[in-house]
Amino acid sequence: MSRTASDEGVAPANVQLANGEHARGTREGGCRRSDPPGLRRVLPEEWRRLRRCLEAAAKGFAIGAGLKGGLALFSVLVRLRSRRSLRSSARKEGVFTNKEAVVVALEETMRYGIFLGTLAGTYVSVDEVITALGGHKRTAGWRSLLAGLIAGPSMLLTGPNKQHTSLAIYILMRAAVLASRCGIKSKLFGGVCRPLTWLHGDIFLMCLASSQILPAYILKQDSLPSSYKSFLHKHGGKDAVILQSIREIASNVRFSNLDGVKKYYKSIGVDVKLDPNMNVPCSIVHGDQSCFEHFITFLFQEYGRALPVYLPVYLVPALVVHRQGLWKRPDTILGKSLLGAARSSLFLSVYCASAWAWTCLLFRLLKRCNIPMVVIGTFPTGLALLIEKKSRRTEISLYCLARAIESFCTCLSDAGVFPQASKLKRADVIVFSFATAIIMHCYAQEREVFRSKYLNVLDWVFGVPPPSDDEHCKKS
């Protein structure tokens, strides 16, 4: 029996309705259908779009609040554990009390949750609106680029006067890596991007970043963000008076507080003699120890400081991400987490200890200390990254490179090289929006350039949209 045209039109519509989709009245390529009144359902598709937007916003909020809340909780616990500062002195120095620190931590947690929730929700909303108006296939080449660009200003929700230059540069570095992977596949840009496939390119980037971050820690701490500066203070392991004296001898300035250095070492039970006419600051750096003895001693001390930092980094994801497998394979998952924490702690310990060892070695070989030698001496410090897993090297090198670029640009701006840079009040938002647009475009068009674990997270947050209606029309 032959089928009529109306039968051929109703059958595909029923199939689409059974799958939770609706048949549009007007389609491209001659897909116009006239469904019976009982089959004209538009709610399932509209609800799917709305649900995808709400789920993306909720998941983004959960990730933002979870990450920032975990870091805030750890910092509050460390603060409560070390009850060293008195309330009166804290008030004089402008330091938060414990109660105020908890309130600030909660505010920051909510801000970052709202930021990522709005970012995810805005991207999915714009993506769905453009798809509904222009079609899935016709807008595929630019839709995610525009949606990411529009979602980028969500960073303003973290605080109107709070700069996030390091975060913006880091996201830009991630976008550059993805773009370079796309370029390697391209016939036009493949030759230009080929050096980016070097086996130890991440180690070189780490060495390059170290030659800016570590000298800035000694010579110009104002170029570093306050949070990162406090991190370096803790793991650098040197008192401020020691750093001041190293800065003075490197800048060829007369010592102003050698007595303060002597008092510091005397407070820890070391009687050190310091020559005001010294050319090499080794006695300032490590007192009466030799350079090698100081390296070994500092290595063990730093490992004790680094381990509490990395234990939450590995254990919290194991408890959250692998919570189902944790009941089945607790020994395997916890064992890998503890091994990863131990390995990363060793990396940070060797990194910090070798920073002082390399500079001391160079000072002693050339019998002088100046700013260029501090920069050169800290360059090989990045070799410590070889201790880390290959999968983590790129993340760490890009994170440090973002900090180094921010510090370097701040130094140039303070020197008057970029007099117009101060007029851009929220350049971080512009950079972040641009980088987000690139990343989301690669996510939609070049998914193979992402590592599987990142791709799974993005799919979980943003949701994979169903097949396009255009494809259904062509198949029918």
C-alpha positions as CSV (number, residue, x, y, z in Angstrom):
1,M,0.0,0.0,0.0
2,S,1.4,3.4,-0.9
3,R,1.9,6.0,1.8
4,T,0.5,9.5,1.4
5,A,2.5,12.7,1.9
6,S,0.5,13.5,5.1
7,D,1.4,10.1,6.6
8,E,5.1,10.8,5.8
9,G,4.8,14.1,7.6
10,V,3.1,12.7,10.8
11,A,5.4,9.8,11.3
12,P,8.7,11.7,11.9
13,A,6.8,14.2,14.1
14,N,5.6,11.3,16.3
15,V,9.1,10.0,16.6
16,Q,10.4,13.4,17.7
17,L,7.7,13.8,20.2
18,A,8.4,10.4,21.6
19,N,12.0,11.5,22.2
20,G,11.0,14.5,24.1
21,E,11.4,16.9,21.2
22,H,8.9,19.0,19.2
23,A,8.4,19.3,15.5
24,R,8.7,22.9,14.4
25,G,6.0,24.2,12.2
26,T,8.5,25.7,9.8
27,R,11.8,24.0,9.0
28,E,14.6,24.6,6.6
29,G,14.9,22.4,3.4
30,G,11.2,21.9,2.9
31,C,10.5,20.5,6.4
32,R,7.2,22.4,6.9
33,R,4.7,20.2,8.8
34,S,1.2,20.7,9.8
35,D,0.7,18.6,13.0
36,P,-2.7,17.8,14.5
37,P,-3.7,20.1,17.4
38,G,-3.1,17.3,19.9
39,L,0.5,17.0,18.8
40,R,1.5,20.6,18.8
41,R,3.7,20.5,21.9
42,V,6.4,23.2,22.4
43,L,6.8,22.8,26.1
44,P,9.2,19.8,26.2
45,E,11.8,21.7,24.1
46,E,11.4,25.0,25.9
47,W,11.6,23.2,29.3
48,R,14.8,21.4,28.1
49,R,16.4,24.7,27.3
50,L,15.3,26.3,30.5
51,R,16.5,23.3,32.5
52,R,19.9,23.3,30.8
53,C,20.4,27.0,31.7
54,L,19.3,26.4,35.3
55,E,21.5,23.3,35.7
56,A,24.5,25.1,34.3
57,A,24.1,28.0,36.7
58,A,23.6,25.7,39.7
59,K,26.6,23.5,38.7
60,G,28.8,26.6,38.1
61,F,27.8,28.0,41.5
62,A,28.6,24.6,43.2
63,I,32.1,24.5,41.6
64,G,32.9,28.2,42.4
65,A,31.7,28.0,46.0
66,G,33.3,24.6,46.5
67,L,36.7,25.6,45.3
68,K,36.8,29.0,46.9
69,G,35.1,27.7,50.1
70,G,37.7,24.9,50.4
71,L,40.6,27.3,50.1
72,A,38.9,29.7,52.5
73,L,38.2,27.0,55.0
74,F,41.8,25.8,54.9
75,S,43.1,29.4,55.4
76,V,40.7,29.9,58.3
77,L,41.8,26.6,60.0
78,V,45.5,27.6,59.6
79,R,44.7,31.0,61.1
80,L,42.8,29.5,64.0
81,R,45.7,27.0,64.6
82,S,48.4,29.7,64.7
83,R,47.3,32.0,67.5
84,R,50.4,34.2,67.5
85,S,49.2,37.7,67.0
86,L,47.5,39.6,69.8
87,R,44.2,41.4,69.1
88,S,45.7,44.8,69.9
89,S,48.6,44.4,67.6
90,A,46.3,43.0,64.9
91,R,44.2,46.1,65.1
92,K,47.3,48.4,64.8
93,E,48.6,46.5,61.8
94,G,45.2,46.4,60.1
95,V,45.0,42.6,60.2
96,F,41.6,40.9,60.4
97,T,40.5,39.2,63.6
98,N,39.5,35.5,63.4
99,K,35.8,36.4,63.4
100,E,36.3,39.0,60.6
101,A,38.3,36.5,58.6
102,V,35.5,34.0,58.7
103,V,33.0,36.6,57.5
104,V,35.3,37.6,54.7
105,A,35.8,33.9,53.7
106,L,32.0,33.4,53.5
107,E,31.6,36.5,51.4
108,E,34.4,35.4,49.0
109,T,32.9,32.0,48.8
110,M,29.5,33.4,47.8
111,R,31.0,35.9,45.3
112,Y,32.9,33.2,43.5
113,G,30.0,30.9,43.5
114,I,27.8,33.6,42.0
115,F,30.5,34.5,39.5
116,L,30.9,31.0,38.1
117,G,27.2,30.3,38.3
118,T,26.5,33.4,36.3
119,L,29.3,32.7,33.8
120,A,27.9,29.2,33.1
121,G,24.3,30.3,33.1
122,T,24.9,33.2,30.8
123,Y,26.9,31.2,28.3
124,V,24.2,28.4,28.1
125,S,21.4,31.0,27.9
126,V,23.1,32.9,25.0
127,D,23.9,29.6,23.3
128,E,20.3,28.5,23.5
129,V,18.8,31.8,22.4
130,I,21.1,32.0,19.3
131,T,20.3,28.4,18.5
132,A,16.5,29.1,18.7
133,L,16.7,32.2,16.5
134,G,19.3,31.3,14.0
135,G,19.4,27.5,13.9
136,H,21.9,25.1,15.3
137,K,24.0,24.4,12.2
138,R,24.0,27.9,10.7
139,T,25.3,29.6,13.8
140,A,27.7,26.8,14.9
141,G,30.8,28.6,13.6
142,W,30.5,31.7,15.8
143,R,27.8,31.0,18.4
144,S,30.1,29.7,21.2
145,L,32.6,32.5,20.5
146,L,29.9,35.2,21.1
147,A,28.4,33.4,24.0
148,G,31.8,33.1,25.8
149,L,32.5,36.8,25.1
150,I,29.2,37.9,26.6
151,A,29.6,35.6,29.6
152,G,33.1,36.9,30.4
153,P,32.1,40.1,32.2
154,S,30.6,37.9,34.9
155,M,33.9,38.4,36.6
156,L,32.7,41.7,37.8
157,L,30.5,39.9,40.3
158,T,33.6,38.9,42.4
159,G,33.7,42.6,43.4
160,P,33.6,45.9,41.5
161,N,37.0,47.1,42.8
162,K,38.8,43.8,43.0
163,Q,41.3,43.1,40.2
164,H,41.9,39.5,39.0
165,T,44.8,40.1,36.6
166,S,46.5,36.9,37.5
167,L,43.4,34.8,36.9
168,A,42.7,36.6,33.6
169,I,46.2,36.1,32.3
170,Y,46.1,32.4,33.4
171,I,42.9,31.8,31.5
172,L,44.5,33.7,28.5
173,M,47.4,31.3,28.7
174,R,45.0,28.3,28.7
175,A,43.3,29.8,25.7
176,A,46.6,30.2,24.0
177,V,47.5,26.6,24.6
178,L,44.2,25.4,23.1
179,A,44.6,27.8,20.1
180,S,48.1,26.5,19.5
181,R,46.8,22.9,19.5
182,C,44.3,23.9,16.9
183,G,47.1,25.7,15.0
184,I,49.3,22.6,14.9
185,K,46.5,20.8,13.0
186,S,46.2,23.7,10.6
187,K,48.1,23.6,7.3
188,L,48.4,27.4,7.4
189,F,49.7,27.8,11.0
190,G,51.2,24.3,11.6
191,G,54.8,25.4,11.0
192,V,54.5,28.4,13.2
193,C,53.0,26.4,16.1
194,R,55.4,23.5,15.8
195,P,57.8,24.7,18.6
196,L,54.9,24.5,21.0
197,T,55.1,20.8,20.8
198,W,58.6,20.6,22.4
199,L,58.9,17.8,24.9
200,H,60.1,20.0,27.8
201,G,58.5,23.3,26.8
202,D,56.7,23.4,30.1
203,I,60.0,23.2,31.9
204,F,61.4,26.2,29.9
205,L,58.2,28.2,30.7
206,M,58.7,27.4,34.4
207,C,62.3,28.5,34.3
208,L,61.3,31.7,32.5
209,A,58.6,32.4,35.1
210,S,60.9,31.7,38.0
211,S,63.4,34.3,36.7
212,Q,60.7,37.0,37.2
213,I,58.8,35.8,40.2
214,L,61.7,35.0,42.5
215,P,63.7,38.2,41.8
216,A,60.4,40.2,42.3
217,Y,60.0,38.4,45.7
218,I,63.4,39.7,46.7
219,L,63.7,43.0,44.8
220,K,60.2,44.3,44.2
221,Q,57.4,42.6,46.2
222,D,54.9,45.4,45.3
223,S,54.7,43.9,41.8
224,L,53.2,40.7,43.2
225,P,49.6,40.1,44.3
226,S,49.1,40.2,48.0
227,S,47.9,36.6,48.3
228,Y,50.8,35.3,46.2
229,K,53.2,37.4,48.1
230,S,52.1,35.9,51.4
231,F,52.5,32.4,49.9
232,L,56.1,33.3,48.9
233,H,56.8,34.7,52.4
234,K,55.7,31.5,53.9
235,H,57.6,29.1,51.6
236,G,60.5,31.4,51.0
237,G,61.5,30.8,54.6
238,K,63.4,34.1,55.1
239,D,62.6,37.0,57.5
240,A,61.9,40.4,56.0
241,V,65.1,41.9,57.4
242,I,67.1,39.3,55.5
243,L,65.3,40.0,52.2
244,Q,65.9,43.7,52.8
245,S,69.7,43.2,53.2
246,I,69.9,41.0,50.0
247,R,67.9,43.7,48.1
248,E,70.4,46.4,49.3
249,I,73.5,44.5,48.3
250,A,72.0,43.5,44.9
251,S,71.1,47.1,44.3
252,N,74.5,48.3,45.3
253,V,73.1,50.3,48.3
254,R,74.7,50.5,51.7
255,F,73.3,48.2,54.4
256,S,70.8,49.9,56.6
257,N,69.9,47.2,59.1
258,L,72.7,44.6,59.5
259,D,72.0,44.8,63.2
260,G,68.5,43.6,62.6
261,V,69.9,40.5,60.7
262,K,72.2,39.8,63.7
263,K,69.3,40.1,66.1
264,Y,67.2,37.7,64.0
265,Y,69.8,35.0,64.0
266,K,70.5,35.6,67.7
267,S,66.8,35.0,68.4
268,I,67.1,31.5,66.8
269,G,70.3,30.7,68.6
270,V,72.8,31.6,65.9
271,D,75.7,34.0,66.5
272,V,76.7,35.4,63.1
273,K,79.3,37.9,62.1
274,L,78.5,40.1,59.2
275,D,81.0,42.2,57.2
276,P,79.5,45.6,56.0
277,N,81.8,45.4,53.0
278,M,80.8,41.9,51.9
279,N,80.4,41.1,48.2
280,V,78.5,37.9,48.6
281,P,75.4,37.7,50.8
282,C,75.7,34.0,51.8
283,S,76.2,34.8,55.5
284,I,73.0,36.9,55.4
285,V,71.1,34.1,53.7
286,H,72.1,31.2,55.8
287,G,74.1,32.5,58.8
288,D,76.9,30.2,59.9
289,Q,75.9,27.3,57.7
290,S,77.6,26.4,54.4
291,C,75.5,26.6,51.2
292,F,75.1,22.8,51.0
293,E,74.2,22.5,54.6
294,H,71.6,25.2,54.2
295,F,70.1,23.5,51.1
296,I,69.6,20.2,53.0
297,T,68.2,21.9,56.1
298,F,65.9,24.1,54.2
299,L,64.7,21.2,52.1
300,F,63.4,19.3,55.1
301,Q,61.9,22.4,56.7
302,E,60.1,23.3,53.5
303,Y,58.7,19.8,53.1
304,G,57.0,20.2,56.4
305,R,55.5,23.5,55.2
306,A,54.5,22.2,51.8
307,L,52.8,19.0,52.8
308,P,49.8,20.7,54.6
309,V,49.3,22.7,51.4
310,Y,49.0,19.8,49.0
311,L,47.1,17.3,51.2
312,P,43.8,19.1,50.7
313,V,44.6,19.6,47.0
314,Y,44.6,15.8,46.5
315,L,42.3,14.5,49.2
316,V,39.4,16.8,48.6
317,P,39.0,15.9,44.9
318,A,39.3,12.2,45.9
319,L,36.5,12.5,48.4
320,V,34.3,14.6,46.1
321,V,35.0,13.4,42.5
322,H,35.8,9.7,43.3
323,R,33.3,9.3,46.2
324,Q,31.6,6.4,44.6
325,G,34.8,4.5,43.8
326,L,36.1,5.3,47.2
327,W,33.9,2.7,48.8
328,K,35.0,0.1,46.3
329,R,38.7,0.9,46.0
330,P,39.6,3.0,49.1
331,D,43.2,1.8,49.2
332,T,43.9,2.6,45.5
333,I,42.3,6.0,45.5
334,L,43.6,7.2,48.8
335,G,47.0,5.7,48.0
336,K,47.3,7.6,44.8
337,S,46.1,10.8,46.5
338,L,48.7,10.5,49.3
339,L,51.4,9.7,46.8
340,G,50.5,12.7,44.7
341,A,50.6,15.0,47.7
342,A,54.0,13.7,48.7
343,R,55.3,14.1,45.2
344,S,54.0,17.7,44.8
345,S,55.3,18.6,48.3
346,L,58.8,17.3,47.2
347,F,58.6,19.5,44.1
348,L,57.8,22.7,46.1
349,S,60.5,21.8,48.6
350,V,63.2,21.3,46.0
351,Y,62.0,24.4,44.1
352,C,62.3,26.7,47.1
353,A,65.5,25.2,48.4
354,S,67.2,25.2,45.0
355,A,66.3,28.9,44.5
356,W,68.6,29.8,47.4
357,A,71.2,27.2,46.3
358,W,71.5,28.3,42.7
359,T,71.8,32.0,43.6
360,C,74.4,31.2,46.3
361,L,76.4,29.1,43.8
362,L,76.4,31.9,41.2
363,F,77.4,34.5,43.8
364,R,80.3,32.4,45.0
365,L,81.5,31.6,41.5
366,L,81.5,35.2,40.3
367,K,82.2,36.7,43.8
368,R,79.6,39.4,43.4
369,C,75.9,40.1,43.7
370,N,73.8,42.3,41.5
371,I,70.3,42.3,40.0
372,P,71.2,40.6,36.7
373,M,72.8,37.8,38.7
374,V,69.7,37.3,40.8
375,V,67.7,36.9,37.7
376,I,70.1,34.5,36.1
377,G,70.6,32.5,39.3
378,T,66.8,31.9,39.7
379,F,66.3,30.7,36.1
380,P,67.4,27.1,36.7
381,T,65.1,26.9,39.7
382,G,62.3,25.8,37.3
383,L,64.1,22.5,36.7
384,A,62.5,21.3,39.9
385,L,59.2,20.9,38.0
386,L,60.7,17.7,36.5
387,I,59.7,16.1,39.8
388,E,56.0,16.6,39.1
389,K,53.8,14.4,36.9
390,K,53.8,15.4,33.2
391,S,50.1,16.0,33.4
392,R,50.6,18.7,36.1
393,R,53.6,20.4,34.6
394,T,51.7,22.4,32.1
395,E,49.2,23.6,34.7
396,I,51.9,24.7,37.1
397,S,54.1,26.4,34.5
398,L,51.1,28.3,33.0
399,Y,50.0,29.4,36.5
400,C,53.5,30.7,37.4
401,L,53.9,32.3,33.9
402,A,50.6,34.2,34.5
403,R,52.0,35.5,37.8
404,A,55.3,36.4,36.2
405,I,53.7,38.3,33.3
406,E,51.6,40.3,35.7
407,S,54.6,41.1,37.8
408,F,56.7,42.0,34.8
409,C,54.0,44.3,33.4
410,T,53.6,46.0,36.8
411,C,57.4,46.7,36.9
412,L,57.2,48.2,33.4
413,S,54.2,50.3,34.3
414,D,56.0,51.6,37.4
415,A,59.0,52.5,35.3
416,G,56.7,54.6,33.0
417,V,56.9,52.3,30.0
418,F,53.1,51.9,29.9
419,P,51.7,55.3,31.0
420,Q,48.3,54.6,29.5
421,A,47.9,51.3,31.2
422,S,46.6,52.8,34.4
423,K,43.6,54.3,32.5
424,L,42.2,50.8,31.8
425,K,40.4,50.2,35.1
426,R,39.2,46.6,34.4
427,A,41.6,45.3,31.8
428,D,41.4,42.0,33.6
429,V,37.7,41.7,32.6
430,I,38.5,42.4,28.9
431,V,41.3,39.8,28.9
432,F,39.2,37.3,30.7
433,S,36.3,37.7,28.3
434,F,38.5,37.4,25.2
435,A,40.1,34.2,26.7
436,T,36.7,32.8,27.6
437,A,35.5,33.3,24.1
438,I,38.5,31.4,22.6
439,I,38.1,28.5,25.1
440,M,34.4,28.1,24.5
441,H,34.8,28.2,20.8
442,C,37.4,25.5,21.0
443,Y,35.1,23.5,23.3
444,A,32.3,23.7,20.7
445,Q,34.4,23.3,17.5
446,E,37.7,21.6,18.4
447,R,36.8,19.3,21.3
448,E,39.7,17.0,20.7
449,V,42.3,19.6,21.8
450,F,41.0,19.3,25.4
451,R,42.2,16.7,27.8
452,S,39.5,14.2,28.6
453,K,39.2,15.2,32.3
454,Y,38.6,18.9,31.5
455,L,36.2,17.9,28.7
456,N,34.2,15.8,31.1
457,V,34.0,18.7,33.6
458,L,32.9,21.1,30.9
459,D,30.3,18.7,29.5
460,W,29.0,18.2,33.1
461,V,28.6,21.9,33.7
462,F,27.4,23.2,30.3
463,G,25.5,20.1,29.2
464,V,25.9,18.6,25.7
465,P,23.0,20.0,23.6
466,P,20.9,17.4,21.7
467,P,21.3,16.9,17.9
468,S,20.3,19.9,15.8
469,D,16.9,20.2,14.3
470,D,18.6,20.8,10.9
471,E,20.1,17.3,11.0
472,H,16.6,15.9,11.8
473,C,15.2,17.6,8.8
474,K,17.9,16.3,6.5
475,K,17.5,12.8,7.7
476,S,13.8,12.9,7.3
